[in-house]
Amino acid sequence: MAQITIYLADELENRARKAAKAAGKSVSGWIADQVVRQLDDTWPKGVLEAAGAVPDFPEVAELRRGYGPDTRREEME
C-alpha cells in the first residue's frame, strides 16, 4: 500500500479528525474512503436500487398535457 503526505490547514485537519472519529476510523482510513468516493464512477447504491422503482412513469408529452403552449420568450439583445 502506498503512503502519501498531504498538508492541511489547521482548521481542516481538526474537521477531518472529528469526522474520522465520528465514523470510527483513523484519519488515514477516513481520508482514503473520501478519495475512493470521489474517484468511484458508479452510481451510489441507493440510486441503483431506485432505478425502475416507478414502473409506469409517464412520458414527457403526457406530463405536459394540459399545460397549453409555452409563452413566447423575450428577444435577447
QUIUR-V53425 format. One line per field, one symbol per residue. ss: DSSP state (a for helix, b for strand, c for the rest). psi: psi as a letter, one per 30 degrees, with the letter a starting at -180 (. if undefined). burial: b if it has 9 or more other ideal C-beta (glycine too) atoms within 8 Angstrom, else e. Layout:
# QUIUR-V53425
ss->???
psi->???
burial->???
This chain:
# QUIUR-V53425
ss->cccccccccaaaaaaaaaaaaaacccaaaaaaaaaaaaacccccaaaaaacccccccccaaaaaccccccccccccc
psi->klkkklkkleeeeeeeeeeeeefhlleeeeeeeeeeeefkglkleeeeffkgfjehklleeeefkfflllkklkkk.
burial->eeeeeeeeeeeebeebbebbeeeeeebebbbebeeeeeeeeeeeeeebeeeeeeeeeeeeeeeeeeeeeeeeeeeee
